[in-house]
Amino acid sequence: MIKFRLSHRIADSFVKNEVIACEDKDVCIYGLEQGFLMVVNVVTTILIGLVFRMVWQSIAFMMAYIPLRIYAGGYHTKTQLRCYLFSILLIVSALLGIKLIIWTSTICFIVLFVIGTSIFFLVPVEDRNKPLDKIEVKVYRRRARIVLGFEVIILLSMIILGWCQVSICILVALIALNCMLVFGKIRNKISK
């Protein structure tokens, strides 16, 4: 794949120019590959937003989803390709939910209460590829709950200010995250 060759060439260049030590080359390659995947995901999200004529909504969704997902955990696919395809499905589903569901303030408040409570008690959900020790569980739980709190405050502020479309994007991100947490919990129970 191009990204692997490019990552190796960049890392080799870094070693040659003494930007990194030779023993750090593998870590550098991994970081470059992850950065490449992140760029591909952002570009894909924007392209899907363009197709649906919902660019800012796709960006708002991801801005709410990613920070919480980092600390909350949840379901992960086994390969990067499956992850990418699953991400496309997630973005498409989220944009359809934002566009097609009739979101009233009452519905938003009810869904926020149910989903917010669920996320609060579920986080973090470890993945079998990255189990968490007791300290990591405490740290990730605290961080996820802080991010959740900020997002709830922003969501409620947007409703009060009358910017309901922004609040809906955040709410749909919380719904998507809650689904990932539940799927992760189910998979963890099945795996045991």
N, C-alpha and C positions, 0 to 999 in steps of 0.2 A: 504494500500500500504506500501511497505517496507520503502520507503523514509520518509513517515510520521511517522512511528513508530521509525525509526532511528533518525529522527530529534528531536522527543519528548524525546527520551532517552538521546541524546547528550545534549539537553537543560536542562533536569532534572539533569544531571551530572554537568553541569556548575553551576546551582543554588545550588546544594548540596555542591560543592567545592568552592562556593562563587566567582566564576569567573564572574558571572552576578547576578544582583538583580532579585528577583522573579518577579517583575513587568515588567522586560525586556524579560521574557521567550518567549512570543508570537512573539516579534520582532526577537529574536534569531532563533526561529523555522522557521519563514518566510525566514530569511536570509540563513539558512541551506538548506531549500528546493530550493531556487533560485540557490544557489551554486551547488546543486546536479543536477538541470536541466541544468545548464551551462556545467557541466562536461559531462553529457549525450549528449548534443548537439555537443560539441567538438569531443567526441569519434565517434559519428555518422557521423560527417563531414569527419573525417579521414577515417572511414570505407568506406564511399561512394567514397572518393578519391581513396582508394585502389581498389575498384571494377572497377572504371574507369581508373585505372593506372594514376591518376592525383592527387596524395597526396599533393604535394607542391602547385599545382594550387588551390585545395580546401582550403588549409590553407591561401594562399595569398588572395583569394576571401573573406574569412571571416575576415581577418585582415583589409581589406579595407571597408567591408560592416558594421561590427559591430560598430566601433567608430562613423561613420556618422549616423547610424540608431538610436543610443542612443539619439542624439540631434535633428535629423530631424523628428522623429516620423513617422507617416503614418499608414497604415492599420494594425490592430491587430485582431486576432481571438478571439472568446469568451471564449475558454477553453484552458488549457495547452496542452491537447492531440491534439487538432486541430492545435495549434501553432507548436507543434513538427512535426506533419504530413506535415503541410504547409512548415516548414523549410526543411524537406527532399525533398519535391517537388522543392523548391527554389534552393537547392544545386545541385540537379540533372539537373535542367534546366540551371543553370549557367555553370556547367561543359560541358553540351552538347553545349551551346553557345560558350564557349571557344574553344571547340574541332572542331565543325562542321562549324562554320561561317568562311569565308575567310576574315581575318582582314588585310587590307593594312593600311599603315600609313595614307593615305588620308581618308579612312573610319573611322579610329580611331579619326582623328582630327575633322571630321564633326560630328560624334556621340558625341564626347566629348563636342564640342561647344553647340550642341542642348541640350544634357542631363544636362551638367553643368549649363547652363543658366536656364533650367527648375527647377533644384534642388535649385539654388540660390534664385529664386523667390517664390518657393512653401514652403520652410521651415519656421517654423516648422508646421507640420500637426498634430493637436491634435487628440486624440482618445476619443470617448464618455465615455470610462471608466476612462480616466484621462484628464479632461479638463484643459487648461492652463489659468492662469490669465495674465494680461497685462505684468507684470514684467517677468514672466516665458517665455512668447512669445519672448520678447526682448533678454533675456539671451540665450534661446535655439537657436534663429535665429542667433545670433552672433557666438555662439560656433559651430553650424552646418556649417556656412559659413567659419569659420576658418579651420575646419577639411576638408571641401571640397577644400579649397585653398591648403592645404598641400597635399592632395591626387592628385589634378591636377598637382602640381609641381612635385611630385614623378612620376606620370604617364608620363608627358612630358620628364622628365629626363631619364626614362627608355627607351623611344622611341629614344632619342638622343644617349644614350649609346648602343643602339642595343639590349636591353633586352626586346624585343617586347612581349614575353609571359607574363612577369610580368605586363607590361602596359595593356595587354588585360584582365588579371584577375581584375585589378583595374577598368577598363572601364566597364566590365560586372557587377561588384559590384555596380557601379554608375547607370547602367541601371536598375538593380534589385531594387535599392533604389528608383529610380524615379517612377518605377511601383507601389511600395508600397505607395509612396506619392500620386500619382494620385488615386489609389484605395481608400486610406483614405479620400481624398477630396470628391470623389464620394459618399462614404458611409456617410460622414458627411452631404452632401447635401440631400441625400435621407432620412436620419434620422430626418431632421428638419421639 
